[in-house]
Amino acid sequence: MIKHMIEDDCAVDGIPLPNVTIKIFYKAIKYCNKHDEASMFDDLATTSIDDDLKAWDADLVKVD
């Protein structure tokens, strides 16, 4: 949805996220970056890579 807002020039002045803390936003960015990196290895997808990514995801969503 955010991608479409940017592409359609609806986000020229930013996208308000009033209920998202900086800590949660940071985690969302880390998640996107990690999964983007992992997508580069799609042709090499193995159970090991999938398991590592699932473990990383589980650790990321832990709340302090």
PyMOL Python script that loads the backbone (N, CA, C, O; Angstrom):
from pymol import cmd

cmd.read_pdbstr("""\
ATOM      1  N   MET A   1       0.823  -1.188   0.000  1.00  0.00           N
ATOM      2  CA  MET A   1       0.000   0.000   0.000  1.00  0.00           C
ATOM      3  C   MET A   1       0.870   1.257   0.000  1.00  0.00           C
ATOM      4  O   MET A   1       0.588   2.201  -0.738  1.00  0.00           O
ATOM      5  N   ILE A   2       1.912   1.280   0.809  1.00  0.00           N
ATOM      6  CA  ILE A   2       2.796   2.439   0.846  1.00  0.00           C
ATOM      7  C   ILE A   2       3.467   2.616  -0.509  1.00  0.00           C
ATOM      8  O   ILE A   2       3.616   3.738  -0.994  1.00  0.00           O
ATOM      9  N   LYS A   3       3.872   1.502  -1.117  1.00  0.00           N
ATOM     10  CA  LYS A   3       4.504   1.570  -2.439  1.00  0.00           C
ATOM     11  C   LYS A   3       3.577   2.259  -3.434  1.00  0.00           C
ATOM     12  O   LYS A   3       4.019   3.098  -4.218  1.00  0.00           O
ATOM     13  N   HIS A   4       2.286   1.905  -3.405  1.00  0.00           N
ATOM     14  CA  HIS A   4       1.323   2.509  -4.323  1.00  0.00           C
ATOM     15  C   HIS A   4       1.126   3.994  -4.017  1.00  0.00           C
ATOM     16  O   HIS A   4       0.950   4.795  -4.935  1.00  0.00           O
ATOM     17  N   MET A   5       1.153   4.363  -2.741  1.00  0.00           N
ATOM     18  CA  MET A   5       1.015   5.776  -2.383  1.00  0.00           C
ATOM     19  C   MET A   5       2.170   6.579  -2.961  1.00  0.00           C
ATOM     20  O   MET A   5       1.979   7.686  -3.463  1.00  0.00           O
ATOM     21  N   ILE A   6       3.364   6.016  -2.887  1.00  0.00           N
ATOM     22  CA  ILE A   6       4.543   6.701  -3.413  1.00  0.00           C
ATOM     23  C   ILE A   6       4.470   6.787  -4.931  1.00  0.00           C
ATOM     24  O   ILE A   6       4.712   7.847  -5.509  1.00  0.00           O
ATOM     25  N   GLU A   7       4.137   5.669  -5.578  1.00  0.00           N
ATOM     26  CA  GLU A   7       4.058   5.649  -7.038  1.00  0.00           C
ATOM     27  C   GLU A   7       2.982   6.592  -7.561  1.00  0.00           C
ATOM     28  O   GLU A   7       3.152   7.180  -8.629  1.00  0.00           O
ATOM     29  N   ASP A   8       1.885   6.749  -6.838  1.00  0.00           N
ATOM     30  CA  ASP A   8       0.785   7.601  -7.277  1.00  0.00           C
ATOM     31  C   ASP A   8       0.936   9.044  -6.801  1.00  0.00           C
ATOM     32  O   ASP A   8      -0.003   9.834  -6.906  1.00  0.00           O
ATOM     33  N   ASP A   9       2.108   9.391  -6.281  1.00  0.00           N
ATOM     34  CA  ASP A   9       2.408  10.742  -5.772  1.00  0.00           C
ATOM     35  C   ASP A   9       1.461  11.195  -4.667  1.00  0.00           C
ATOM     36  O   ASP A   9       1.187  12.387  -4.531  1.00  0.00           O
ATOM     37  N   CYS A  10       0.966  10.258  -3.887  1.00  0.00           N
ATOM     38  CA  CYS A  10       0.111  10.608  -2.753  1.00  0.00           C
ATOM     39  C   CYS A  10       0.933  10.816  -1.487  1.00  0.00           C
ATOM     40  O   CYS A  10       0.394  11.206  -0.452  1.00  0.00           O
ATOM     41  N   ALA A  11       2.222  10.560  -1.565  1.00  0.00           N
ATOM     42  CA  ALA A  11       3.066  10.643  -0.381  1.00  0.00           C
ATOM     43  C   ALA A  11       4.127  11.725  -0.510  1.00  0.00           C
ATOM     44  O   ALA A  11       5.219  11.608   0.047  1.00  0.00           O
ATOM     45  N   VAL A  12       3.800  12.771  -1.245  1.00  0.00           N
ATOM     46  CA  VAL A  12       4.765  13.839  -1.495  1.00  0.00           C
ATOM     47  C   VAL A  12       5.245  14.470  -0.192  1.00  0.00           C
ATOM     48  O   VAL A  12       6.433  14.750  -0.036  1.00  0.00           O
ATOM     49  N   ASP A  13       4.329  14.692   0.736  1.00  0.00           N
ATOM     50  CA  ASP A  13       4.683  15.318   2.009  1.00  0.00           C
ATOM     51  C   ASP A  13       4.902  14.303   3.118  1.00  0.00           C
ATOM     52  O   ASP A  13       4.990  14.685   4.285  1.00  0.00           O
ATOM     53  N   GLY A  14       4.990  13.038   2.793  1.00  0.00           N
ATOM     54  CA  GLY A  14       5.197  11.991   3.786  1.00  0.00           C
ATOM     55  C   GLY A  14       3.939  11.179   3.997  1.00  0.00           C
ATOM     56  O   GLY A  14       2.859  11.526   3.519  1.00  0.00           O
ATOM     57  N   ILE A  15       4.104  10.099   4.718  1.00  0.00           N
ATOM     58  CA  ILE A  15       2.990   9.212   5.037  1.00  0.00           C
ATOM     59  C   ILE A  15       2.853   9.193   6.548  1.00  0.00           C
ATOM     60  O   ILE A  15       3.731   8.669   7.233  1.00  0.00           O
ATOM     61  N   PRO A  16       1.785   9.746   7.084  1.00  0.00           N
ATOM     62  CA  PRO A  16       1.642   9.793   8.541  1.00  0.00           C
ATOM     63  C   PRO A  16       1.402   8.402   9.129  1.00  0.00           C
ATOM     64  O   PRO A  16       0.573   7.636   8.637  1.00  0.00           O
ATOM     65  N   LEU A  17       2.130   8.102  10.167  1.00  0.00           N
ATOM     66  CA  LEU A  17       1.982   6.836  10.886  1.00  0.00           C
ATOM     67  C   LEU A  17       1.867   7.167  12.376  1.00  0.00           C
ATOM     68  O   LEU A  17       2.794   6.897  13.139  1.00  0.00           O
ATOM     69  N   PRO A  18       0.749   7.742  12.792  1.00  0.00           N
ATOM     70  CA  PRO A  18       0.633   8.271  14.148  1.00  0.00           C
ATOM     71  C   PRO A  18       0.730   7.225  15.266  1.00  0.00           C
ATOM     72  O   PRO A  18       1.111   7.573  16.383  1.00  0.00           O
ATOM     73  N   ASN A  19       0.405   5.982  15.007  1.00  0.00           N
ATOM     74  CA  ASN A  19       0.405   4.975  16.065  1.00  0.00           C
ATOM     75  C   ASN A  19       1.610   4.043  15.999  1.00  0.00           C
ATOM     76  O   ASN A  19       1.623   2.999  16.650  1.00  0.00           O
ATOM     77  N   VAL A  20       2.616   4.412  15.222  1.00  0.00           N
ATOM     78  CA  VAL A  20       3.794   3.566  15.082  1.00  0.00           C
ATOM     79  C   VAL A  20       4.975   4.244  15.772  1.00  0.00           C
ATOM     80  O   VAL A  20       5.362   5.359  15.426  1.00  0.00           O
ATOM     81  N   THR A  21       5.535   3.544  16.754  1.00  0.00           N
ATOM     82  CA  THR A  21       6.694   4.105  17.445  1.00  0.00           C
ATOM     83  C   THR A  21       7.935   3.945  16.576  1.00  0.00           C
ATOM     84  O   THR A  21       7.949   3.139  15.646  1.00  0.00           O
ATOM     85  N   ILE A  22       8.957   4.702  16.877  1.00  0.00           N
ATOM     86  CA  ILE A  22      10.196   4.615  16.110  1.00  0.00           C
ATOM     87  C   ILE A  22      10.798   3.225  16.242  1.00  0.00           C
ATOM     88  O   ILE A  22      11.397   2.718  15.293  1.00  0.00           O
ATOM     89  N   LYS A  23      10.648   2.609  17.398  1.00  0.00           N
ATOM     90  CA  LYS A  23      11.199   1.271  17.630  1.00  0.00           C
ATOM     91  C   LYS A  23      10.525   0.245  16.706  1.00  0.00           C
ATOM     92  O   LYS A  23      11.204  -0.594  16.114  1.00  0.00           O
ATOM     93  N   ILE A  24       9.219   0.309  16.586  1.00  0.00           N
ATOM     94  CA  ILE A  24       8.483  -0.606  15.713  1.00  0.00           C
ATOM     95  C   ILE A  24       8.782  -0.296  14.250  1.00  0.00           C
ATOM     96  O   ILE A  24       8.939  -1.213  13.444  1.00  0.00           O
ATOM     97  N   PHE A  25       8.860   0.976  13.902  1.00  0.00           N
ATOM     98  CA  PHE A  25       9.174   1.359  12.528  1.00  0.00           C
ATOM     99  C   PHE A  25      10.550   0.834  12.128  1.00  0.00           C
ATOM    100  O   PHE A  25      10.734   0.339  11.016  1.00  0.00           O
ATOM    101  N   TYR A  26      11.509   0.944  13.036  1.00  0.00           N
ATOM    102  CA  TYR A  26      12.857   0.451  12.787  1.00  0.00           C
ATOM    103  C   TYR A  26      12.826  -1.053  12.528  1.00  0.00           C
ATOM    104  O   TYR A  26      13.496  -1.546  11.621  1.00  0.00           O
ATOM    105  N   LYS A  27      12.043  -1.780  13.328  1.00  0.00           N
ATOM    106  CA  LYS A  27      11.931  -3.229  13.134  1.00  0.00           C
ATOM    107  C   LYS A  27      11.309  -3.552  11.771  1.00  0.00           C
ATOM    108  O   LYS A  27      11.715  -4.508  11.112  1.00  0.00           O
ATOM    109  N   ALA A  28      10.336  -2.760  11.360  1.00  0.00           N
ATOM    110  CA  ALA A  28       9.707  -2.982  10.057  1.00  0.00           C
ATOM    111  C   ALA A  28      10.717  -2.780   8.926  1.00  0.00           C
ATOM    112  O   ALA A  28      10.721  -3.533   7.951  1.00  0.00           O
ATOM    113  N   ILE A  29      11.558  -1.779   9.056  1.00  0.00           N
ATOM    114  CA  ILE A  29      12.595  -1.519   8.046  1.00  0.00           C
ATOM    115  C   ILE A  29      13.604  -2.669   8.020  1.00  0.00           C
ATOM    116  O   ILE A  29      13.998  -3.131   6.949  1.00  0.00           O
ATOM    117  N   LYS A  30      14.020  -3.127   9.205  1.00  0.00           N
ATOM    118  CA  LYS A  30      14.949  -4.259   9.272  1.00  0.00           C
ATOM    119  C   LYS A  30      14.340  -5.496   8.620  1.00  0.00           C
ATOM    120  O   LYS A  30      15.021  -6.216   7.890  1.00  0.00           O
ATOM    121  N   TYR A  31      13.059  -5.741   8.883  1.00  0.00           N
ATOM    122  CA  TYR A  31      12.361  -6.892   8.306  1.00  0.00           C
ATOM    123  C   TYR A  31      12.369  -6.800   6.773  1.00  0.00           C
ATOM    124  O   TYR A  31      12.689  -7.770   6.086  1.00  0.00           O
ATOM    125  N   CYS A  32      12.018  -5.645   6.261  1.00  0.00           N
ATOM    126  CA  CYS A  32      11.978  -5.461   4.801  1.00  0.00           C
ATOM    127  C   CYS A  32      13.351  -5.658   4.179  1.00  0.00           C
ATOM    128  O   CYS A  32      13.484  -6.317   3.148  1.00  0.00           O
ATOM    129  N   ASN A  33      14.368  -5.085   4.806  1.00  0.00           N
ATOM    130  CA  ASN A  33      15.725  -5.228   4.278  1.00  0.00           C
ATOM    131  C   ASN A  33      16.180  -6.681   4.292  1.00  0.00           C
ATOM    132  O   ASN A  33      16.756  -7.162   3.316  1.00  0.00           O
ATOM    133  N   LYS A  34      15.925  -7.379   5.388  1.00  0.00           N
ATOM    134  CA  LYS A  34      16.351  -8.777   5.503  1.00  0.00           C
ATOM    135  C   LYS A  34      15.643  -9.658   4.468  1.00  0.00           C
ATOM    136  O   LYS A  34      16.271 -10.503   3.831  1.00  0.00           O
ATOM    137  N   HIS A  35      14.345  -9.457   4.308  1.00  0.00           N
ATOM    138  CA  HIS A  35      13.599 -10.271   3.350  1.00  0.00           C
ATOM    139  C   HIS A  35      13.947  -9.901   1.910  1.00  0.00           C
ATOM    140  O   HIS A  35      13.871 -10.747   1.019  1.00  0.00           O
ATOM    141  N   ASP A  36      14.324  -8.660   1.678  1.00  0.00           N
ATOM    142  CA  ASP A  36      14.789  -8.262   0.353  1.00  0.00           C
ATOM    143  C   ASP A  36      16.102  -8.971   0.037  1.00  0.00           C
ATOM    144  O   ASP A  36      16.286  -9.485  -1.067  1.00  0.00           O
ATOM    145  N   GLU A  37      17.011  -8.996   1.007  1.00  0.00           N
ATOM    146  CA  GLU A  37      18.274  -9.721   0.835  1.00  0.00           C
ATOM    147  C   GLU A  37      18.008 -11.198   0.570  1.00  0.00           C
ATOM    148  O   GLU A  37      18.614 -11.793  -0.321  1.00  0.00           O
ATOM    149  N   ALA A  38      17.107 -11.783   1.342  1.00  0.00           N
ATOM    150  CA  ALA A  38      16.811 -13.213   1.206  1.00  0.00           C
ATOM    151  C   ALA A  38      16.207 -13.525  -0.153  1.00  0.00           C
ATOM    152  O   ALA A  38      16.403 -14.620  -0.681  1.00  0.00           O
ATOM    153  N   SER A  39      15.478 -12.584  -0.724  1.00  0.00           N
ATOM    154  CA  SER A  39      14.846 -12.837  -2.024  1.00  0.00           C
ATOM    155  C   SER A  39      15.886 -12.989  -3.135  1.00  0.00           C
ATOM    156  O   SER A  39      15.600 -13.580  -4.177  1.00  0.00           O
ATOM    157  N   MET A  40      17.081 -12.462  -2.916  1.00  0.00           N
ATOM    158  CA  MET A  40      18.144 -12.611  -3.912  1.00  0.00           C
ATOM    159  C   MET A  40      18.605 -14.064  -4.013  1.00  0.00           C
ATOM    160  O   MET A  40      19.221 -14.460  -5.002  1.00  0.00           O
ATOM    161  N   PHE A  41      18.300 -14.852  -2.980  1.00  0.00           N
ATOM    162  CA  PHE A  41      18.735 -16.241  -2.954  1.00  0.00           C
ATOM    163  C   PHE A  41      17.597 -17.196  -3.266  1.00  0.00           C
ATOM    164  O   PHE A  41      17.686 -18.383  -2.955  1.00  0.00           O
ATOM    165  N   ASP A  42      16.522 -16.696  -3.880  1.00  0.00           N
ATOM    166  CA  ASP A  42      15.369 -17.540  -4.182  1.00  0.00           C
ATOM    167  C   ASP A  42      15.747 -18.774  -4.995  1.00  0.00           C
ATOM    168  O   ASP A  42      15.227 -19.861  -4.743  1.00  0.00           O
ATOM    169  N   ASP A  43      16.649 -18.621  -5.970  1.00  0.00           N
ATOM    170  CA  ASP A  43      17.007 -19.792  -6.774  1.00  0.00           C
ATOM    171  C   ASP A  43      17.823 -20.787  -5.956  1.00  0.00           C
ATOM    172  O   ASP A  43      17.919 -21.961  -6.314  1.00  0.00           O
ATOM    173  N   LEU A  44      18.405 -20.321  -4.870  1.00  0.00           N
ATOM    174  CA  LEU A  44      19.197 -21.205  -4.019  1.00  0.00           C
ATOM    175  C   LEU A  44      18.420 -21.622  -2.772  1.00  0.00           C
ATOM    176  O   LEU A  44      18.990 -22.178  -1.833  1.00  0.00           O
ATOM    177  N   ALA A  45      17.123 -21.349  -2.772  1.00  0.00           N
ATOM    178  CA  ALA A  45      16.311 -21.599  -1.576  1.00  0.00           C
ATOM    179  C   ALA A  45      16.492 -23.027  -1.079  1.00  0.00           C
ATOM    180  O   ALA A  45      16.303 -24.007  -1.799  1.00  0.00           O
ATOM    181  N   THR A  46      16.858 -23.083   0.157  1.00  0.00           N
ATOM    182  CA  THR A  46      17.007 -24.381   0.807  1.00  0.00           C
ATOM    183  C   THR A  46      16.275 -24.334   2.128  1.00  0.00           C
ATOM    184  O   THR A  46      15.900 -23.266   2.611  1.00  0.00           O
ATOM    185  N   THR A  47      16.079 -25.482   2.694  1.00  0.00           N
ATOM    186  CA  THR A  47      15.434 -25.547   4.001  1.00  0.00           C
ATOM    187  C   THR A  47      16.258 -24.788   5.025  1.00  0.00           C
ATOM    188  O   THR A  47      15.703 -24.150   5.918  1.00  0.00           O
ATOM    189  N   SER A  48      17.571 -24.851   4.905  1.00  0.00           N
ATOM    190  CA  SER A  48      18.460 -24.173   5.843  1.00  0.00           C
ATOM    191  C   SER A  48      18.260 -22.657   5.801  1.00  0.00           C
ATOM    192  O   SER A  48      18.160 -22.007   6.842  1.00  0.00           O
ATOM    193  N   ILE A  49      18.204 -22.111   4.601  1.00  0.00           N
ATOM    194  CA  ILE A  49      18.001 -20.663   4.455  1.00  0.00           C
ATOM    195  C   ILE A  49      16.629 -20.277   4.999  1.00  0.00           C
ATOM    196  O   ILE A  49      16.505 -19.287   5.721  1.00  0.00           O
ATOM    197  N   ASP A  50      15.606 -21.046   4.661  1.00  0.00           N
ATOM    198  CA  ASP A  50      14.253 -20.775   5.161  1.00  0.00           C
ATOM    199  C   ASP A  50      14.199 -20.842   6.682  1.00  0.00           C
ATOM    200  O   ASP A  50      13.586 -19.992   7.327  1.00  0.00           O
ATOM    201  N   ASP A  51      14.844 -21.858   7.249  1.00  0.00           N
ATOM    202  CA  ASP A  51      14.858 -22.003   8.706  1.00  0.00           C
ATOM    203  C   ASP A  51      15.588 -20.850   9.376  1.00  0.00           C
ATOM    204  O   ASP A  51      15.152 -20.350  10.412  1.00  0.00           O
ATOM    205  N   ASP A  52      16.705 -20.426   8.781  1.00  0.00           N
ATOM    206  CA  ASP A  52      17.449 -19.291   9.322  1.00  0.00           C
ATOM    207  C   ASP A  52      16.608 -18.020   9.294  1.00  0.00           C
ATOM    208  O   ASP A  52      16.607 -17.248  10.252  1.00  0.00           O
ATOM    209  N   LEU A  53      15.900 -17.811   8.200  1.00  0.00           N
ATOM    210  CA  LEU A  53      15.063 -16.620   8.071  1.00  0.00           C
ATOM    211  C   LEU A  53      13.902 -16.659   9.072  1.00  0.00           C
ATOM    212  O   LEU A  53      13.569 -15.639   9.676  1.00  0.00           O
ATOM    213  N   LYS A  54      13.295 -17.817   9.245  1.00  0.00           N
ATOM    214  CA  LYS A  54      12.208 -17.954  10.227  1.00  0.00           C
ATOM    215  C   LYS A  54      12.710 -17.685  11.637  1.00  0.00           C
ATOM    216  O   LYS A  54      12.022 -17.039  12.427  1.00  0.00           O
ATOM    217  N   ALA A  55      13.905 -18.174  11.962  1.00  0.00           N
ATOM    218  CA  ALA A  55      14.482 -17.927  13.284  1.00  0.00           C
ATOM    219  C   ALA A  55      14.782 -16.437  13.459  1.00  0.00           C
ATOM    220  O   ALA A  55      14.548 -15.872  14.527  1.00  0.00           O
ATOM    221  N   TRP A  56      15.298 -15.813  12.410  1.00  0.00           N
ATOM    222  CA  TRP A  56      15.590 -14.378  12.463  1.00  0.00           C
ATOM    223  C   TRP A  56      14.298 -13.582  12.668  1.00  0.00           C
ATOM    224  O   TRP A  56      14.260 -12.646  13.468  1.00  0.00           O
ATOM    225  N   ASP A  57      13.236 -13.959  11.939  1.00  0.00           N
ATOM    226  CA  ASP A  57      11.929 -13.299  12.091  1.00  0.00           C
ATOM    227  C   ASP A  57      11.418 -13.421  13.519  1.00  0.00           C
ATOM    228  O   ASP A  57      10.957 -12.441  14.105  1.00  0.00           O
ATOM    229  N   ALA A  58      11.499 -14.621  14.076  1.00  0.00           N
ATOM    230  CA  ALA A  58      11.009 -14.868  15.433  1.00  0.00           C
ATOM    231  C   ALA A  58      11.764 -14.006  16.442  1.00  0.00           C
ATOM    232  O   ALA A  58      11.169 -13.478  17.382  1.00  0.00           O
ATOM    233  N   ASP A  59      13.066 -13.864  16.245  1.00  0.00           N
ATOM    234  CA  ASP A  59      13.861 -13.033  17.150  1.00  0.00           C
ATOM    235  C   ASP A  59      13.520 -11.554  16.982  1.00  0.00           C
ATOM    236  O   ASP A  59      13.495 -10.803  17.958  1.00  0.00           O
ATOM    237  N   LEU A  60      13.261 -11.145  15.763  1.00  0.00           N
ATOM    238  CA  LEU A  60      12.945  -9.739  15.487  1.00  0.00           C
ATOM    239  C   LEU A  60      11.665  -9.284  16.179  1.00  0.00           C
ATOM    240  O   LEU A  60      11.592  -8.157  16.668  1.00  0.00           O
ATOM    241  N   VAL A  61      10.661 -10.149  16.223  1.00  0.00           N
ATOM    242  CA  VAL A  61       9.373  -9.725  16.767  1.00  0.00           C
ATOM    243  C   VAL A  61       9.286  -9.825  18.287  1.00  0.00           C
ATOM    244  O   VAL A  61       8.247  -9.518  18.872  1.00  0.00           O
ATOM    245  N   LYS A  62      10.350 -10.243  18.913  1.00  0.00           N
ATOM    246  CA  LYS A  62      10.361 -10.244  20.379  1.00  0.00           C
ATOM    247  C   LYS A  62      10.293  -8.807  20.866  1.00  0.00           C
ATOM    248  O   LYS A  62      11.019  -7.938  20.384  1.00  0.00           O
ATOM    249  N   VAL A  63       9.421  -8.571  21.817  1.00  0.00           N
ATOM    250  CA  VAL A  63       9.254  -7.218  22.352  1.00  0.00           C
ATOM    251  C   VAL A  63       9.939  -7.135  23.704  1.00  0.00           C
ATOM    252  O   VAL A  63       9.779  -8.004  24.561  1.00  0.00           O
ATOM    253  N   ASP A  64      10.709  -6.066  23.872  1.00  0.00           N
ATOM    254  CA  ASP A  64      11.423  -5.877  25.137  1.00  0.00           C
ATOM    255  C   ASP A  64      10.477  -5.542  26.258  1.00  0.00           C
ATOM    256  O   ASP A  64      10.909  -5.350  27.395  1.00  0.00           O
TER     257      ASP A  64
END
""", "prot")
cmd.dss("prot")
cmd.show_as("cartoon", "prot")
cmd.util.cbc("prot")
cmd.orient("prot")
